Amino acid sequence: MAELRLYHSLIDPDSLSDWLHEHYALAELRQCRLIRMGLNDTYEVQSATQKYIVRIYRLAWRSQALIQAEASALQWLQSKQVPIAALVLAKDGAALKSFSAPEGLRTIAVFDYVEGQALELDGEQAFAYGRALANLHGASDDFRFSTPRFCLDEAHLITEPLQHIERAFGHHRAEIRHLQAIAKAATLIFQALPQTTP
């Protein structure tokens, strides 16, 4: 008999709230809600005094080593006084925690909530956004990842995402053919770009 495998589980907000209370020294949690399901699942958590953002990494999208490298990079930026959504450490001092989901071991990160609004994309905001990114890159120039990171190449940006979409939505043949045509055009554009740093 063919075995059905779980591709992606969605964690119940109430149980996540209980789990967070057990593993993090957060004030009493009053509300936990899913705000985005995507490559990672994102929850907004409200305590009596503040909000947090919780990211639950999808299994097999990033290795545990790559997730840890991302956490280390964020902690490095925080130490350089770069304004970021800082990681909230667990009770045991860990930046990341893991739990057993039906599909396997998944990783959780808790971040401080940062108030803000969507960019209007006018000249002033574009300039401020560019300056913030330049500061972030400047502060991270001397950071060294302990784990080789993925490369923003054709495979990562075009081929692999299309394969994931085809696997999940292959029954939508017309839409898949349309995406394949877009991917082919994007590949030609990508291959014309410079392939050396910076």
KOLLODO-105567 format. One record per residue (C-alpha): residue in one letter; x, y, z. Coordinates in steps of 0.5 Angstrom, whole numbers, padded with zeros to 4 digits, always signed. Example, Ala and Ser with C-alpha at 12.3 -4.5 7.8 and 13.67 -1.06 7.14 Angstrom:
REM residues 2
A+0025-0009+0016;S+0027-0002+0014;
***
This chain:
REM residues 198
M+0000+0000+0000;A+0003+0007-0002;E+0005+0011+0004;L+0002+0018+0004;R+0008+0023+0007;L+0006+0030+0010;Y+0009+0036+0006;H+0008+0041+0011;S+0005+0042+0018;L+0002+0048+0020;I+0002+0049+0028;D-0004+0051+0032;P-0003+0058+0035;D-0005+0056+0042;S-0001+0050+0042;L+0005+0055+0040;S+0003+0060+0045;D+0004+0054+0051;W+0010+0052+0048;L+0013+0059+0048;H+0011+0060+0055;E+0015+0053+0057;H+0021+0055+0053;Y+0022+0063+0053;A+0022+0068+0059;L+0016+0072+0056;A+0011+0076+0059;E+0004+0072+0060;L+0002+0071+0052;R-0005+0074+0051;Q-0005+0072+0043;C-0002+0068+0038;R-0004+0068+0031;L-0001+0066+0024;I+0000+0072+0020;R+0004+0069+0014;M+0005+0062+0011;G+0010+0061+0006;L+0017+0059+0006;N+0017+0060+0013;D+0011+0060+0018;T+0010+0067+0021;Y+0006+0068+0028;E+0005+0075+0031;V+0005+0074+0039;Q+0002+0079+0044;S+0004+0079+0051;A+0002+0083+0056;T+0007+0088+0055;Q+0010+0087+0048;K+0009+0084+0041;Y+0014+0078+0038;I+0015+0075+0031;V+0016+0068+0031;R+0019+0064+0025;I+0018+0057+0024;Y+0023+0054+0019;R+0020+0050+0014;L+0023+0043+0014;A+0029+0042+0009;W+0028+0049+0006;R+0035+0051+0010;S+0039+0046+0014;Q+0040+0047+0021;A+0047+0049+0020;L+0045+0055+0015;I+0039+0057+0020;Q+0044+0057+0025;A+0049+0062+0021;E+0043+0066+0020;A+0042+0067+0027;S+0049+0068+0028;A+0049+0074+0023;L+0044+0077+0026;Q+0047+0077+0033;W+0053+0080+0030;L+0049+0086+0027;Q+0046+0087+0033;S+0053+0087+0037;K+0055+0093+0031;Q+0049+0097+0033;V+0045+0096+0027;P+0038+0097+0028;I+0035+0090+0027;A+0029+0085+0029;A+0033+0082+0035;L+0033+0075+0036;V+0030+0073+0043;L+0034+0068+0047;A+0030+0062+0050;K+0031+0061+0057;D+0037+0056+0056;G+0040+0062+0052;A+0039+0059+0045;A+0038+0063+0040;L+0034+0058+0036;K+0030+0052+0039;S+0027+0046+0035;F+0021+0041+0036;S+0019+0035+0033;A+0013+0036+0028;P+0010+0031+0024;E+0014+0032+0018;G+0021+0032+0022;L+0025+0037+0026;R+0023+0044+0025;T+0027+0050+0028;I+0024+0056+0031;A+0026+0063+0032;V+0023+0069+0036;F+0024+0076+0034;D+0023+0083+0038;Y+0017+0086+0034;V+0019+0092+0030;E+0013+0097+0029;G+0013+0100+0022;Q+0009+0101+0016;A+0010+0099+0008;L+0015+0103+0004;E+0011+0108+0000;L+0017+0108-0005;D+0018+0115-0006;G+0025+0118-0007;E+0026+0120+0000;Q+0024+0113+0003;A+0028+0109-0003;F+0034+0114-0001;A+0033+0112+0007;Y+0032+0104+0005;G+0038+0104+0001;R+0042+0108+0006;A+0040+0103+0011;L+0042+0097+0007;A+0049+0100+0006;N+0050+0100+0013;L+0048+0093+0014;H+0052+0091+0009;G+0058+0095+0011;A+0057+0092+0018;S+0057+0085+0016;D+0063+0086+0011;D+0068+0083+0017;F+0063+0077+0019;R+0065+0070+0017;F+0060+0065+0016;S+0062+0058+0019;T+0058+0054+0014;P+0058+0055+0006;R+0052+0059+0004;F+0047+0058-0001;C+0049+0062-0008;L+0044+0067-0011;D+0045+0063-0017;E+0040+0061-0023;A+0039+0054-0019;H+0037+0058-0013;L+0033+0063-0016;I+0030+0060-0022;T+0030+0052-0022;E+0029+0050-0015;P+0023+0054-0014;L+0020+0052-0020;Q+0021+0045-0018;H+0018+0046-0012;I+0012+0049-0015;E+0011+0044-0020;R+0012+0038-0015;A+0006+0042-0011;F+0002+0045-0017;G+0003+0040-0022;H-0004+0039-0024;H-0005+0046-0026;R-0002+0044-0033;A-0003+0051-0036;E+0000+0055-0030;I+0006+0051-0030;R+0007+0052-0037;H+0006+0059-0036;L+0011+0059-0031;Q+0016+0055-0035;A+0016+0060-0040;I+0017+0066-0035;A+0023+0062-0032;K+0026+0061-0039;A+0026+0068-0040;A+0029+0070-0033;T+0034+0065-0034;L+0037+0068-0041;I+0037+0075-0037;F+0040+0072-0031;Q+0046+0069-0035;A+0047+0076-0039;L+0049+0079-0032;P+0056+0079-0029;Q+0058+0073-0025;T+0063+0076-0021;T+0063+0080-0014;P+0061+0085-0012;
***
